[in-house]
Amino acid sequence: MDDAARDLARVVRHLVDQPEAVRVREQQRGRQHVLDLEVAPDDMGSVIGRGGRTAQALRALLRNRGESTGISYELKIREPGESRHRQERG
């Protein structure tokens, strides 16, 4: 796991009620890194935030980190068991 994925998981565990359910999977495509963040269904609101502000802040942190390392990060937030295929299609 990349340092960014590990750091993202650490930050998110402090935001949620069920930190043991937090999982981050990383897919690399050259300089593009896709981080799949998985949280418990009851914690989705905490991670997304009012009006999406928390999710936007997490993406801003990743964007800032990427600017300093030359890596582009994309964050996808999912519930446990949510199909990646379904999420990417719709």
PDB file of N, CA, C and O in Angstrom:
ATOM      1  N   MET A   1       0.852  -1.185   0.000  1.00  0.00           N
ATOM      2  CA  MET A   1       0.000   0.000   0.000  1.00  0.00           C
ATOM      3  C   MET A   1       0.897   1.247   0.000  1.00  0.00           C
ATOM      4  O   MET A   1       1.861   1.335   0.760  1.00  0.00           O
ATOM      5  N   ASP A   2       0.566   2.176  -0.842  1.00  0.00           N
ATOM      6  CA  ASP A   2       1.267   3.453  -0.959  1.00  0.00           C
ATOM      7  C   ASP A   2       1.114   4.261   0.328  1.00  0.00           C
ATOM      8  O   ASP A   2       0.150   4.072   1.070  1.00  0.00           O
ATOM      9  N   ASP A   3       2.056   5.156   0.591  1.00  0.00           N
ATOM     10  CA  ASP A   3       1.968   6.008   1.775  1.00  0.00           C
ATOM     11  C   ASP A   3       0.689   6.844   1.767  1.00  0.00           C
ATOM     12  O   ASP A   3       0.099   7.069   2.824  1.00  0.00           O
ATOM     13  N   ALA A   4       0.251   7.308   0.596  1.00  0.00           N
ATOM     14  CA  ALA A   4      -0.966   8.112   0.501  1.00  0.00           C
ATOM     15  C   ALA A   4      -2.179   7.285   0.919  1.00  0.00           C
ATOM     16  O   ALA A   4      -3.055   7.788   1.622  1.00  0.00           O
ATOM     17  N   ALA A   5      -2.239   6.032   0.500  1.00  0.00           N
ATOM     18  CA  ALA A   5      -3.358   5.161   0.867  1.00  0.00           C
ATOM     19  C   ALA A   5      -3.356   4.904   2.376  1.00  0.00           C
ATOM     20  O   ALA A   5      -4.407   4.916   3.017  1.00  0.00           O
ATOM     21  N   ARG A   6      -2.185   4.677   2.925  1.00  0.00           N
ATOM     22  CA  ARG A   6      -2.067   4.431   4.370  1.00  0.00           C
ATOM     23  C   ARG A   6      -2.475   5.683   5.160  1.00  0.00           C
ATOM     24  O   ARG A   6      -3.189   5.590   6.159  1.00  0.00           O
ATOM     25  N   ASP A   7      -2.017   6.840   4.704  1.00  0.00           N
ATOM     26  CA  ASP A   7      -2.368   8.091   5.381  1.00  0.00           C
ATOM     27  C   ASP A   7      -3.863   8.398   5.262  1.00  0.00           C
ATOM     28  O   ASP A   7      -4.481   8.869   6.217  1.00  0.00           O
ATOM     29  N   LEU A   8      -4.438   8.130   4.094  1.00  0.00           N
ATOM     30  CA  LEU A   8      -5.882   8.333   3.910  1.00  0.00           C
ATOM     31  C   LEU A   8      -6.659   7.456   4.891  1.00  0.00           C
ATOM     32  O   LEU A   8      -7.592   7.928   5.541  1.00  0.00           O
ATOM     33  N   ALA A   9      -6.283   6.196   4.999  1.00  0.00           N
ATOM     34  CA  ALA A   9      -6.971   5.281   5.925  1.00  0.00           C
ATOM     35  C   ALA A   9      -6.864   5.790   7.357  1.00  0.00           C
ATOM     36  O   ALA A   9      -7.831   5.730   8.116  1.00  0.00           O
ATOM     37  N   ARG A  10      -5.696   6.288   7.722  1.00  0.00           N
ATOM     38  CA  ARG A  10      -5.487   6.799   9.081  1.00  0.00           C
ATOM     39  C   ARG A  10      -6.399   7.995   9.371  1.00  0.00           C
ATOM     40  O   ARG A  10      -7.005   8.073  10.440  1.00  0.00           O
ATOM     41  N   VAL A  11      -6.492   8.919   8.420  1.00  0.00           N
ATOM     42  CA  VAL A  11      -7.347  10.101   8.606  1.00  0.00           C
ATOM     43  C   VAL A  11      -8.816   9.683   8.705  1.00  0.00           C
ATOM     44  O   VAL A  11      -9.540  10.146   9.587  1.00  0.00           O
ATOM     45  N   VAL A  12      -9.248   8.816   7.804  1.00  0.00           N
ATOM     46  CA  VAL A  12     -10.659   8.414   7.769  1.00  0.00           C
ATOM     47  C   VAL A  12     -11.037   7.654   9.040  1.00  0.00           C
ATOM     48  O   VAL A  12     -12.158   7.804   9.527  1.00  0.00           O
ATOM     49  N   ARG A  13     -10.148   6.860   9.577  1.00  0.00           N
ATOM     50  CA  ARG A  13     -10.446   6.117  10.818  1.00  0.00           C
ATOM     51  C   ARG A  13     -10.773   7.069  11.970  1.00  0.00           C
ATOM     52  O   ARG A  13     -11.498   6.699  12.893  1.00  0.00           O
ATOM     53  N   HIS A  14     -10.245   8.282  11.921  1.00  0.00           N
ATOM     54  CA  HIS A  14     -10.554   9.267  12.961  1.00  0.00           C
ATOM     55  C   HIS A  14     -11.905   9.948  12.724  1.00  0.00           C
ATOM     56  O   HIS A  14     -12.436  10.592  13.628  1.00  0.00           O
ATOM     57  N   LEU A  15     -12.458   9.814  11.532  1.00  0.00           N
ATOM     58  CA  LEU A  15     -13.729  10.468  11.199  1.00  0.00           C
ATOM     59  C   LEU A  15     -14.946   9.589  11.440  1.00  0.00           C
ATOM     60  O   LEU A  15     -16.058  10.101  11.566  1.00  0.00           O
ATOM     61  N   VAL A  16     -14.756   8.277  11.506  1.00  0.00           N
ATOM     62  CA  VAL A  16     -15.879   7.346  11.506  1.00  0.00           C
ATOM     63  C   VAL A  16     -16.098   6.697  12.874  1.00  0.00           C
ATOM     64  O   VAL A  16     -15.232   6.738  13.748  1.00  0.00           O
ATOM     65  N   ASP A  17     -17.276   6.101  13.031  1.00  0.00           N
ATOM     66  CA  ASP A  17     -17.604   5.377  14.258  1.00  0.00           C
ATOM     67  C   ASP A  17     -17.114   3.930  14.228  1.00  0.00           C
ATOM     68  O   ASP A  17     -16.929   3.316  15.278  1.00  0.00           O
ATOM     69  N   GLN A  18     -16.904   3.389  13.036  1.00  0.00           N
ATOM     70  CA  GLN A  18     -16.460   2.000  12.890  1.00  0.00           C
ATOM     71  C   GLN A  18     -15.118   1.964  12.140  1.00  0.00           C
ATOM     72  O   GLN A  18     -15.064   1.572  10.974  1.00  0.00           O
ATOM     73  N   PRO A  19     -14.043   2.373  12.815  1.00  0.00           N
ATOM     74  CA  PRO A  19     -12.746   2.447  12.125  1.00  0.00           C
ATOM     75  C   PRO A  19     -12.239   1.103  11.614  1.00  0.00           C
ATOM     76  O   PRO A  19     -11.452   1.055  10.669  1.00  0.00           O
ATOM     77  N   GLU A  20     -12.686   0.011  12.232  1.00  0.00           N
ATOM     78  CA  GLU A  20     -12.241  -1.314  11.792  1.00  0.00           C
ATOM     79  C   GLU A  20     -12.780  -1.676  10.407  1.00  0.00           C
ATOM     80  O   GLU A  20     -12.258  -2.584   9.760  1.00  0.00           O
ATOM     81  N   ALA A  21     -13.816  -0.979   9.950  1.00  0.00           N
ATOM     82  CA  ALA A  21     -14.399  -1.254   8.635  1.00  0.00           C
ATOM     83  C   ALA A  21     -13.721  -0.474   7.505  1.00  0.00           C
ATOM     84  O   ALA A  21     -14.028  -0.692   6.333  1.00  0.00           O
ATOM     85  N   VAL A  22     -12.807   0.428   7.848  1.00  0.00           N
ATOM     86  CA  VAL A  22     -12.146   1.256   6.837  1.00  0.00           C
ATOM     87  C   VAL A  22     -11.117   0.420   6.078  1.00  0.00           C
ATOM     88  O   VAL A  22     -10.246  -0.211   6.677  1.00  0.00           O
ATOM     89  N   ARG A  23     -11.233   0.427   4.757  1.00  0.00           N
ATOM     90  CA  ARG A  23     -10.292  -0.265   3.882  1.00  0.00           C
ATOM     91  C   ARG A  23      -9.947   0.664   2.720  1.00  0.00           C
ATOM     92  O   ARG A  23     -10.814   1.360   2.192  1.00  0.00           O
ATOM     93  N   VAL A  24      -8.697   0.669   2.337  1.00  0.00           N
ATOM     94  CA  VAL A  24      -8.271   1.444   1.168  1.00  0.00           C
ATOM     95  C   VAL A  24      -7.525   0.495   0.243  1.00  0.00           C
ATOM     96  O   VAL A  24      -6.546  -0.142   0.632  1.00  0.00           O
ATOM     97  N   ARG A  25      -8.009   0.417  -0.985  1.00  0.00           N
ATOM     98  CA  ARG A  25      -7.318  -0.366  -2.017  1.00  0.00           C
ATOM     99  C   ARG A  25      -6.795   0.610  -3.051  1.00  0.00           C
ATOM    100  O   ARG A  25      -7.440   1.606  -3.380  1.00  0.00           O
ATOM    101  N   GLU A  26      -5.634   0.307  -3.545  1.00  0.00           N
ATOM    102  CA  GLU A  26      -4.999   1.215  -4.499  1.00  0.00           C
ATOM    103  C   GLU A  26      -4.736   0.499  -5.812  1.00  0.00           C
ATOM    104  O   GLU A  26      -4.249  -0.632  -5.838  1.00  0.00           O
ATOM    105  N   GLN A  27      -5.066   1.177  -6.900  1.00  0.00           N
ATOM    106  CA  GLN A  27      -4.755   0.687  -8.240  1.00  0.00           C
ATOM    107  C   GLN A  27      -3.876   1.737  -8.902  1.00  0.00           C
ATOM    108  O   GLN A  27      -4.195   2.926  -8.885  1.00  0.00           O
ATOM    109  N   GLN A  28      -2.784   1.298  -9.477  1.00  0.00           N
ATOM    110  CA  GLN A  28      -1.865   2.232 -10.138  1.00  0.00           C
ATOM    111  C   GLN A  28      -1.955   2.051 -11.645  1.00  0.00           C
ATOM    112  O   GLN A  28      -1.946   0.935 -12.166  1.00  0.00           O
ATOM    113  N   ARG A  29      -2.040   3.160 -12.309  1.00  0.00           N
ATOM    114  CA  ARG A  29      -1.995   3.185 -13.769  1.00  0.00           C
ATOM    115  C   ARG A  29      -0.981   4.256 -14.156  1.00  0.00           C
ATOM    116  O   ARG A  29      -1.350   5.384 -14.482  1.00  0.00           O
ATOM    117  N   GLY A  30       0.288   3.895 -14.118  1.00  0.00           N
ATOM    118  CA  GLY A  30       1.341   4.883 -14.363  1.00  0.00           C
ATOM    119  C   GLY A  30       1.378   5.890 -13.231  1.00  0.00           C
ATOM    120  O   GLY A  30       1.551   5.520 -12.069  1.00  0.00           O
ATOM    121  N   ARG A  31       1.216   7.164 -13.567  1.00  0.00           N
ATOM    122  CA  ARG A  31       1.212   8.235 -12.570  1.00  0.00           C
ATOM    123  C   ARG A  31      -0.174   8.456 -11.971  1.00  0.00           C
ATOM    124  O   ARG A  31      -0.339   9.312 -11.102  1.00  0.00           O
ATOM    125  N   GLN A  32      -1.167   7.701 -12.422  1.00  0.00           N
ATOM    126  CA  GLN A  32      -2.547   7.798 -11.903  1.00  0.00           C
ATOM    127  C   GLN A  32      -2.748   6.723 -10.835  1.00  0.00           C
ATOM    128  O   GLN A  32      -2.546   5.537 -11.097  1.00  0.00           O
ATOM    129  N   HIS A  33      -3.141   7.135  -9.645  1.00  0.00           N
ATOM    130  CA  HIS A  33      -3.420   6.200  -8.555  1.00  0.00           C
ATOM    131  C   HIS A  33      -4.888   6.361  -8.166  1.00  0.00           C
ATOM    132  O   HIS A  33      -5.330   7.454  -7.812  1.00  0.00           O
ATOM    133  N   VAL A  34      -5.633   5.270  -8.237  1.00  0.00           N
ATOM    134  CA  VAL A  34      -7.028   5.278  -7.838  1.00  0.00           C
ATOM    135  C   VAL A  34      -7.109   4.653  -6.454  1.00  0.00           C
ATOM    136  O   VAL A  34      -6.687   3.515  -6.253  1.00  0.00           O
ATOM    137  N   LEU A  35      -7.657   5.406  -5.497  1.00  0.00           N
ATOM    138  CA  LEU A  35      -7.808   4.913  -4.130  1.00  0.00           C
ATOM    139  C   LEU A  35      -9.280   4.605  -3.902  1.00  0.00           C
ATOM    140  O   LEU A  35     -10.126   5.499  -3.937  1.00  0.00           O
ATOM    141  N   ASP A  36      -9.580   3.324  -3.666  1.00  0.00           N
ATOM    142  CA  ASP A  36     -10.934   2.883  -3.343  1.00  0.00           C
ATOM    143  C   ASP A  36     -11.054   2.864  -1.829  1.00  0.00           C
ATOM    144  O   ASP A  36     -10.411   2.056  -1.158  1.00  0.00           O
ATOM    145  N   LEU A  37     -11.869   3.748  -1.299  1.00  0.00           N
ATOM    146  CA  LEU A  37     -12.082   3.844   0.141  1.00  0.00           C
ATOM    147  C   LEU A  37     -13.391   3.151   0.473  1.00  0.00           C
ATOM    148  O   LEU A  37     -14.439   3.488  -0.077  1.00  0.00           O
ATOM    149  N   GLU A  38     -13.326   2.184   1.374  1.00  0.00           N
ATOM    150  CA  GLU A  38     -14.495   1.432   1.782  1.00  0.00           C
ATOM    151  C   GLU A  38     -14.761   1.705   3.261  1.00  0.00           C
ATOM    152  O   GLU A  38     -13.864   1.576   4.094  1.00  0.00           O
ATOM    153  N   VAL A  39     -15.998   2.084   3.580  1.00  0.00           N
ATOM    154  CA  VAL A  39     -16.387   2.345   4.974  1.00  0.00           C
ATOM    155  C   VAL A  39     -17.717   1.662   5.255  1.00  0.00           C
ATOM    156  O   VAL A  39     -18.431   1.273   4.331  1.00  0.00           O
ATOM    157  N   ALA A  40     -18.046   1.518   6.538  1.00  0.00           N
ATOM    158  CA  ALA A  40     -19.322   0.932   6.931  1.00  0.00           C
ATOM    159  C   ALA A  40     -20.468   1.806   6.421  1.00  0.00           C
ATOM    160  O   ALA A  40     -20.325   3.026   6.339  1.00  0.00           O
ATOM    161  N   PRO A  41     -21.606   1.190   6.076  1.00  0.00           N
ATOM    162  CA  PRO A  41     -22.743   1.971   5.575  1.00  0.00           C
ATOM    163  C   PRO A  41     -23.139   3.119   6.495  1.00  0.00           C
ATOM    164  O   PRO A  41     -23.488   4.198   6.016  1.00  0.00           O
ATOM    165  N   ASP A  42     -23.091   2.907   7.802  1.00  0.00           N
ATOM    166  CA  ASP A  42     -23.473   3.955   8.752  1.00  0.00           C
ATOM    167  C   ASP A  42     -22.474   5.111   8.795  1.00  0.00           C
ATOM    168  O   ASP A  42     -22.785   6.182   9.316  1.00  0.00           O
ATOM    169  N   ASP A  43     -21.291   4.900   8.255  1.00  0.00           N
ATOM    170  CA  ASP A  43     -20.259   5.931   8.272  1.00  0.00           C
ATOM    171  C   ASP A  43     -20.152   6.717   6.968  1.00  0.00           C
ATOM    172  O   ASP A  43     -19.331   7.628   6.861  1.00  0.00           O
ATOM    173  N   MET A  44     -20.959   6.379   5.996  1.00  0.00           N
ATOM    174  CA  MET A  44     -20.895   7.078   4.703  1.00  0.00           C
ATOM    175  C   MET A  44     -21.105   8.581   4.882  1.00  0.00           C
ATOM    176  O   MET A  44     -20.393   9.380   4.274  1.00  0.00           O
ATOM    177  N   GLY A  45     -22.066   8.969   5.701  1.00  0.00           N
ATOM    178  CA  GLY A  45     -22.344  10.387   5.925  1.00  0.00           C
ATOM    179  C   GLY A  45     -21.155  11.114   6.536  1.00  0.00           C
ATOM    180  O   GLY A  45     -20.893  12.271   6.206  1.00  0.00           O
ATOM    181  N   SER A  46     -20.441  10.441   7.421  1.00  0.00           N
ATOM    182  CA  SER A  46     -19.280  11.065   8.058  1.00  0.00           C
ATOM    183  C   SER A  46     -18.147  11.292   7.068  1.00  0.00           C
ATOM    184  O   SER A  46     -17.415  12.276   7.169  1.00  0.00           O
ATOM    185  N   VAL A  47     -18.005  10.387   6.115  1.00  0.00           N
ATOM    186  CA  VAL A  47     -16.922  10.489   5.150  1.00  0.00           C
ATOM    187  C   VAL A  47     -17.279  11.458   4.027  1.00  0.00           C
ATOM    188  O   VAL A  47     -16.413  12.166   3.513  1.00  0.00           O
ATOM    189  N   ILE A  48     -18.541  11.486   3.653  1.00  0.00           N
ATOM    190  CA  ILE A  48     -18.962  12.394   2.583  1.00  0.00           C
ATOM    191  C   ILE A  48     -19.156  13.804   3.133  1.00  0.00           C
ATOM    192  O   ILE A  48     -18.745  14.782   2.507  1.00  0.00           O
ATOM    193  N   GLY A  49     -19.776  13.906   4.294  1.00  0.00           N
ATOM    194  CA  GLY A  49     -19.971  15.212   4.929  1.00  0.00           C
ATOM    195  C   GLY A  49     -21.145  15.981   4.351  1.00  0.00           C
ATOM    196  O   GLY A  49     -21.690  15.623   3.307  1.00  0.00           O
ATOM    197  N   ARG A  50     -21.517  17.026   5.036  1.00  0.00           N
ATOM    198  CA  ARG A  50     -22.631  17.872   4.599  1.00  0.00           C
ATOM    199  C   ARG A  50     -22.274  18.528   3.272  1.00  0.00           C
ATOM    200  O   ARG A  50     -21.283  19.250   3.160  1.00  0.00           O
ATOM    201  N   GLY A  51     -23.097  18.260   2.283  1.00  0.00           N
ATOM    202  CA  GLY A  51     -22.852  18.829   0.960  1.00  0.00           C
ATOM    203  C   GLY A  51     -21.585  18.299   0.295  1.00  0.00           C
ATOM    204  O   GLY A  51     -21.085  18.901  -0.655  1.00  0.00           O
ATOM    205  N   GLY A  52     -21.067  17.183   0.786  1.00  0.00           N
ATOM    206  CA  GLY A  52     -19.865  16.592   0.199  1.00  0.00           C
ATOM    207  C   GLY A  52     -18.574  17.263   0.619  1.00  0.00           C
ATOM    208  O   GLY A  52     -17.523  17.035   0.021  1.00  0.00           O
ATOM    209  N   ARG A  53     -18.655  18.093   1.652  1.00  0.00           N
ATOM    210  CA  ARG A  53     -17.469  18.872   2.042  1.00  0.00           C
ATOM    211  C   ARG A  53     -16.312  18.024   2.555  1.00  0.00           C
ATOM    212  O   ARG A  53     -15.153  18.316   2.262  1.00  0.00           O
ATOM    213  N   THR A  54     -16.615  16.981   3.317  1.00  0.00           N
ATOM    214  CA  THR A  54     -15.528  16.144   3.844  1.00  0.00           C
ATOM    215  C   THR A  54     -14.844  15.392   2.709  1.00  0.00           C
ATOM    216  O   THR A  54     -13.616  15.315   2.659  1.00  0.00           O
ATOM    217  N   ALA A  55     -15.638  14.839   1.801  1.00  0.00           N
ATOM    218  CA  ALA A  55     -15.066  14.144   0.643  1.00  0.00           C
ATOM    219  C   ALA A  55     -14.231  15.107  -0.195  1.00  0.00           C
ATOM    220  O   ALA A  55     -13.157  14.744  -0.672  1.00  0.00           O
ATOM    221  N   GLN A  56     -14.711  16.314  -0.372  1.00  0.00           N
ATOM    222  CA  GLN A  56     -13.951  17.320  -1.125  1.00  0.00           C
ATOM    223  C   GLN A  56     -12.630  17.635  -0.422  1.00  0.00           C
ATOM    224  O   GLN A  56     -11.600  17.802  -1.075  1.00  0.00           O
ATOM    225  N   ALA A  57     -12.661  17.714   0.901  1.00  0.00           N
ATOM    226  CA  ALA A  57     -11.441  18.000   1.661  1.00  0.00           C
ATOM    227  C   ALA A  57     -10.436  16.854   1.527  1.00  0.00           C
ATOM    228  O   ALA A  57      -9.237  17.091   1.380  1.00  0.00           O
ATOM    229  N   LEU A  58     -10.926  15.611   1.578  1.00  0.00           N
ATOM    230  CA  LEU A  58     -10.035  14.465   1.396  1.00  0.00           C
ATOM    231  C   LEU A  58      -9.412  14.486   0.009  1.00  0.00           C
ATOM    232  O   LEU A  58      -8.222  14.214  -0.151  1.00  0.00           O
ATOM    233  N   ARG A  59     -10.217  14.807  -0.987  1.00  0.00           N
ATOM    234  CA  ARG A  59      -9.690  14.886  -2.362  1.00  0.00           C
ATOM    235  C   ARG A  59      -8.684  16.024  -2.499  1.00  0.00           C
ATOM    236  O   ARG A  59      -7.696  15.900  -3.223  1.00  0.00           O
ATOM    237  N   ALA A  60      -8.933  17.133  -1.804  1.00  0.00           N
ATOM    238  CA  ALA A  60      -7.995  18.265  -1.853  1.00  0.00           C
ATOM    239  C   ALA A  60      -6.655  17.873  -1.220  1.00  0.00           C
ATOM    240  O   ALA A  60      -5.596  18.241  -1.729  1.00  0.00           O
ATOM    241  N   LEU A  61      -6.703  17.134  -0.120  1.00  0.00           N
ATOM    242  CA  LEU A  61      -5.468  16.668   0.506  1.00  0.00           C
ATOM    243  C   LEU A  61      -4.680  15.767  -0.444  1.00  0.00           C
ATOM    244  O   LEU A  61      -3.460  15.882  -0.560  1.00  0.00           O
ATOM    245  N   LEU A  62      -5.399  14.869  -1.123  1.00  0.00           N
ATOM    246  CA  LEU A  62      -4.733  13.974  -2.071  1.00  0.00           C
ATOM    247  C   LEU A  62      -4.169  14.750  -3.265  1.00  0.00           C
ATOM    248  O   LEU A  62      -3.071  14.464  -3.741  1.00  0.00           O
ATOM    249  N   ARG A  63      -4.933  15.727  -3.734  1.00  0.00           N
ATOM    250  CA  ARG A  63      -4.480  16.547  -4.862  1.00  0.00           C
ATOM    251  C   ARG A  63      -3.198  17.303  -4.478  1.00  0.00           C
ATOM    252  O   ARG A  63      -2.245  17.365  -5.254  1.00  0.00           O
ATOM    253  N   ASN A  64      -3.197  17.870  -3.277  1.00  0.00           N
ATOM    254  CA  ASN A  64      -2.029  18.596  -2.788  1.00  0.00           C
ATOM    255  C   ASN A  64      -0.819  17.670  -2.669  1.00  0.00           C
ATOM    256  O   ASN A  64       0.292  18.033  -3.055  1.00  0.00           O
ATOM    257  N   ARG A  65      -1.044  16.494  -2.142  1.00  0.00           N
ATOM    258  CA  ARG A  65       0.032  15.520  -2.016  1.00  0.00           C
ATOM    259  C   ARG A  65       0.557  15.138  -3.403  1.00  0.00           C
ATOM    260  O   ARG A  65       1.764  15.007  -3.609  1.00  0.00           O
ATOM    261  N   GLY A  66      -0.363  14.965  -4.341  1.00  0.00           N
ATOM    262  CA  GLY A  66       0.028  14.589  -5.694  1.00  0.00           C
ATOM    263  C   GLY A  66       0.841  15.652  -6.392  1.00  0.00           C
ATOM    264  O   GLY A  66       1.752  15.342  -7.161  1.00  0.00           O
ATOM    265  N   GLU A  67       0.519  16.907  -6.129  1.00  0.00           N
ATOM    266  CA  GLU A  67       1.278  18.000  -6.746  1.00  0.00           C
ATOM    267  C   GLU A  67       2.731  17.983  -6.296  1.00  0.00           C
ATOM    268  O   GLU A  67       3.632  18.334  -7.058  1.00  0.00           O
ATOM    269  N   SER A  68       2.950  17.573  -5.059  1.00  0.00           N
ATOM    270  CA  SER A  68       4.326  17.563  -4.555  1.00  0.00           C
ATOM    271  C   SER A  68       5.084  16.305  -4.989  1.00  0.00           C
ATOM    272  O   SER A  68       6.315  16.291  -4.961  1.00  0.00           O
ATOM    273  N   THR A  69       4.367  15.249  -5.390  1.00  0.00           N
ATOM    274  CA  THR A  69       5.032  14.002  -5.776  1.00  0.00           C
ATOM    275  C   THR A  69       4.921  13.687  -7.261  1.00  0.00           C
ATOM    276  O   THR A  69       5.564  12.755  -7.746  1.00  0.00           O
ATOM    277  N   GLY A  70       4.114  14.454  -7.987  1.00  0.00           N
ATOM    278  CA  GLY A  70       3.927  14.190  -9.415  1.00  0.00           C
ATOM    279  C   GLY A  70       2.985  13.037  -9.700  1.00  0.00           C
ATOM    280  O   GLY A  70       3.012  12.463 -10.789  1.00  0.00           O
ATOM    281  N   ILE A  71       2.155  12.695  -8.730  1.00  0.00           N
ATOM    282  CA  ILE A  71       1.199  11.600  -8.878  1.00  0.00           C
ATOM    283  C   ILE A  71      -0.206  12.177  -8.842  1.00  0.00           C
ATOM    284  O   ILE A  71      -0.495  13.077  -8.053  1.00  0.00           O
ATOM    285  N   SER A  72      -1.077  11.659  -9.694  1.00  0.00           N
ATOM    286  CA  SER A  72      -2.477  12.073  -9.708  1.00  0.00           C
ATOM    287  C   SER A  72      -3.296  11.044  -8.937  1.00  0.00           C
ATOM    288  O   SER A  72      -3.273   9.857  -9.265  1.00  0.00           O
ATOM    289  N   TYR A  73      -4.021  11.495  -7.912  1.00  0.00           N
ATOM    290  CA  TYR A  73      -4.841  10.601  -7.097  1.00  0.00           C
ATOM    291  C   TYR A  73      -6.319  10.820  -7.392  1.00  0.00           C
ATOM    292  O   TYR A  73      -6.784  11.951  -7.534  1.00  0.00           O
ATOM    293  N   GLU A  74      -7.044   9.710  -7.481  1.00  0.00           N
ATOM    294  CA  GLU A  74      -8.500   9.757  -7.614  1.00  0.00           C
ATOM    295  C   GLU A  74      -9.070   8.981  -6.439  1.00  0.00           C
ATOM    296  O   GLU A  74      -8.605   7.883  -6.134  1.00  0.00           O
ATOM    297  N   LEU A  75     -10.080   9.545  -5.775  1.00  0.00           N
ATOM    298  CA  LEU A  75     -10.695   8.907  -4.615  1.00  0.00           C
ATOM    299  C   LEU A  75     -12.094   8.436  -4.966  1.00  0.00           C
ATOM    300  O   LEU A  75     -12.917   9.212  -5.451  1.00  0.00           O
ATOM    301  N   LYS A  76     -12.361   7.154  -4.717  1.00  0.00           N
ATOM    302  CA  LYS A  76     -13.697   6.582  -4.886  1.00  0.00           C
ATOM    303  C   LYS A  76     -14.133   6.059  -3.532  1.00  0.00           C
ATOM    304  O   LYS A  76     -13.406   5.296  -2.896  1.00  0.00           O
ATOM    305  N   ILE A  77     -15.318   6.464  -3.085  1.00  0.00           N
ATOM    306  CA  ILE A  77     -15.831   6.073  -1.775  1.00  0.00           C
ATOM    307  C   ILE A  77     -16.932   5.044  -1.971  1.00  0.00           C
ATOM    308  O   ILE A  77     -17.874   5.270  -2.730  1.00  0.00           O
ATOM    309  N   ARG A  78     -16.809   3.905  -1.282  1.00  0.00           N
ATOM    310  CA  ARG A  78     -17.755   2.795  -1.434  1.00  0.00           C
ATOM    311  C   ARG A  78     -18.172   2.230  -0.075  1.00  0.00           C
ATOM    312  O   ARG A  78     -17.470   2.375   0.926  1.00  0.00           O
ATOM    313  N   GLU A  79     -19.331   1.586  -0.078  1.00  0.00           N
ATOM    314  CA  GLU A  79     -19.758   0.803   1.078  1.00  0.00           C
ATOM    315  C   GLU A  79     -19.176  -0.595   0.935  1.00  0.00           C
ATOM    316  O   GLU A  79     -18.902  -1.033  -0.183  1.00  0.00           O
ATOM    317  N   PRO A  80     -18.979  -1.316   2.060  1.00  0.00           N
ATOM    318  CA  PRO A  80     -18.455  -2.676   1.966  1.00  0.00           C
ATOM    319  C   PRO A  80     -19.346  -3.540   1.073  1.00  0.00           C
ATOM    320  O   PRO A  80     -20.573  -3.496   1.166  1.00  0.00           O
ATOM    321  N   GLY A  81     -18.714  -4.309   0.223  1.00  0.00           N
ATOM    322  CA  GLY A  81     -19.452  -5.210  -0.651  1.00  0.00           C
ATOM    323  C   GLY A  81     -20.032  -4.550  -1.884  1.00  0.00           C
ATOM    324  O   GLY A  81     -20.582  -5.236  -2.746  1.00  0.00           O
ATOM    325  N   GLU A  82     -19.924  -3.240  -1.991  1.00  0.00           N
ATOM    326  CA  GLU A  82     -20.449  -2.549  -3.157  1.00  0.00           C
ATOM    327  C   GLU A  82     -19.628  -2.949  -4.371  1.00  0.00           C
ATOM    328  O   GLU A  82     -18.398  -2.924  -4.337  1.00  0.00           O
ATOM    329  N   SER A  83     -20.292  -3.304  -5.403  1.00  0.00           N
ATOM    330  CA  SER A  83     -19.624  -3.750  -6.621  1.00  0.00           C
ATOM    331  C   SER A  83     -18.861  -2.599  -7.255  1.00  0.00           C
ATOM    332  O   SER A  83     -19.417  -1.528  -7.498  1.00  0.00           O
ATOM    333  N   ARG A  84     -17.587  -2.833  -7.519  1.00  0.00           N
ATOM    334  CA  ARG A  84     -16.790  -1.804  -8.214  1.00  0.00           C
ATOM    335  C   ARG A  84     -17.330  -1.590  -9.613  1.00  0.00           C
ATOM    336  O   ARG A  84     -17.351  -0.464 -10.111  1.00  0.00           O
ATOM    337  N   HIS A  85     -17.769  -2.676 -10.252  1.00  0.00           N
ATOM    338  CA  HIS A  85     -18.297  -2.567 -11.606  1.00  0.00           C
ATOM    339  C   HIS A  85     -19.539  -1.682 -11.628  1.00  0.00           C
ATOM    340  O   HIS A  85     -19.675  -0.824 -12.500  1.00  0.00           O
ATOM    341  N   ARG A  86     -20.449  -1.889 -10.669  1.00  0.00           N
ATOM    342  CA  ARG A  86     -21.660  -1.080 -10.605  1.00  0.00           C
ATOM    343  C   ARG A  86     -21.333   0.393 -10.367  1.00  0.00           C
ATOM    344  O   ARG A  86     -21.938   1.270 -10.985  1.00  0.00           O
ATOM    345  N   GLN A  87     -20.386   0.668  -9.483  1.00  0.00           N
ATOM    346  CA  GLN A  87     -20.008   2.037  -9.164  1.00  0.00           C
ATOM    347  C   GLN A  87     -19.420   2.742 -10.379  1.00  0.00           C
ATOM    348  O   GLN A  87     -19.727   3.907 -10.632  1.00  0.00           O
ATOM    349  N   GLU A  88     -18.578   2.043 -11.128  1.00  0.00           N
ATOM    350  CA  GLU A  88     -17.922   2.670 -12.268  1.00  0.00           C
ATOM    351  C   GLU A  88     -18.890   2.900 -13.409  1.00  0.00           C
ATOM    352  O   GLU A  88     -18.710   3.840 -14.184  1.00  0.00           O
ATOM    353  N   ARG A  89     -19.919   2.063 -13.535  1.00  0.00           N
ATOM    354  CA  ARG A  89     -20.898   2.220 -14.610  1.00  0.00           C
ATOM    355  C   ARG A  89     -21.918   3.291 -14.301  1.00  0.00           C
ATOM    356  O   ARG A  89     -22.380   3.985 -15.206  1.00  0.00           O
ATOM    357  N   GLY A  90     -22.275   3.436 -13.040  1.00  0.00           N
ATOM    358  CA  GLY A  90     -23.368   4.335 -12.736  1.00  0.00           C
ATOM    359  C   GLY A  90     -22.980   5.333 -11.757  1.00  0.00           C
ATOM    360  O   GLY A  90     -23.792   6.179 -11.383  1.00  0.00           O
TER     361      GLY A  90
END
